Amino acid sequence: MLLPAAVLLLWTIGVMAWMFIDRGRAFRAHDIDLARTAPGTRGSDLASVLPAGSDWPAHNYAHLMEQPTVFYPAVVMLSLISAAGFDIALAWIYVVLRIGHSVWQITVNTIAVRAGIFLAYSLVLAILVIRVLLALLT
């Protein structure tokens, strides 16, 4: 049950590396010197300076810090109260959809497809959370 969570954690570190590499290239290509950047500047402030799409890895990394904060405790709780095979399958489906969402957002980023993937993994997560509640009540 914990393996899908570990895979998503590893994927998150991979997206973080992807973001650093992508931003480093964009900064060099557009002669952005971080030492001369105004204090308090955020990555989103650079969107007007960098080419379209260069901030997509950063957006996805931020997304990986959001909804998975519900996934991780759900997986831990289910692993503590003996997860069923269905729960493990749900966890894997969630992880596969999250990785698919990341790849899509970072490379293509059409909203209609992203929204569909988001809806799918959100539904899977909702079912997983309901399974946690039901397991705790029985």
N, C-alpha and C positions, 0 to 999 in steps of 0.2 A: 504493500500500500504506500510505503514511503518512497519507493523508486520513482514514480511519476513526479513527485514533488522535487526530488533531487535532480531529475532531468530538467525541470523547469528552472530550478535555481542555476544550473549550469548554463542553460540557454540564456538566462538573464545576464550572466557574466559575459557570455559571448556577444550579446547585443551591446553591452557596455563597451566592450573592446571595439566593436564595429563602429559605434558612435565616436570613440576617440580617434580611430583611424580616419574616418570620414571627415570629422571636423578638422583634424590636423592637415589633411590634404586641402580642404577648402580654405583654411586660414593661410596656408602657404601660397595657394593659387591666387588669393586676393590680397596678399601682402598685409594681413592683419597681425599686428604685433600685440600679443596679450599683455606685455609689460606696459604698453602705452594705452591700454583699454581703461576707460574711466572706472573708478571704484564703484562697485554695486551693479555693474553691467551683468545682465543675464544672457544666456544663450539665445533666448527669444528676441533680445534686442538686436542681434546680429542678422535676423531674418531678412531685413531690408538690404543688407550688404552682400549676403551670400546668395548663390544661385538657388533657384527653386529646387526643392527636394533635398538640399544638403542638410536640412534639419530633421528629415524624416526618421533617421535612426534615433535621434535624441527624443523625438516625440514618442516613439515606440518604447524606448527605455523607460520613460516616465509612465507609460501605460502598464508596464510590467511591475511598477511599484504600487499600482492601484488595486485593481480587482483581485490579483493573486493573494492579497493580504486576507481575503476571505477563504481562498482555496487552501492555503497552507494550514491554518488551524483545523479546517474541516478534515483534511487528510490525517493530521495528527490525532484528532479525536477518534476518527474511525479506526485508525490503527491501534489505538488503546482499548477500544471496545469490540475488537475483532470484526474487521471489515469483511464483507461478503465479496464474492467474485464480481458481482454487479457493481459494487462500489469501486473496485479496482479498475474495472472497465471504464466507468465514468471518469475516474481520475485520468486515465490514459487518453480518453477522448478529449477531455479538457486541455491537456498538455499539447496534444497534436494540433488542436484547433488554435491554441495560443501561439504556437510556433508558426503555423500557417498564416495567422494574422500578422505576426511580426514580419515574416518574409514579404507578405503582400504589401504591408504599409511601408516598409523600407524601400521596396523596389518599384512597385507600380502605383500603389496608393489611390486607387479609385474608390470613392466613398461608398458607392452602392455595394460593391463586393465586401469591403471592410465592414460595413454595417451588417451584412448578412452573416459574416463570420462572427462578429461580436454578438449578435443575437443568438447564434447557435451555441457558443461557449458559455454565454450567460445563462441560457436555459439548462445546460448541463450542470453548471455550478449550482443553480437553484435546486435542481434535483438532488445533487450531492449534499447540499445543506439540509434539505428535508430528510434525507436518509440519516444524517447525523442526529437530527432531532428525534426521528422515529426510533433509532437505535438506543438513544438515551432514555426514551420513555418506556421501552420494553425490557 
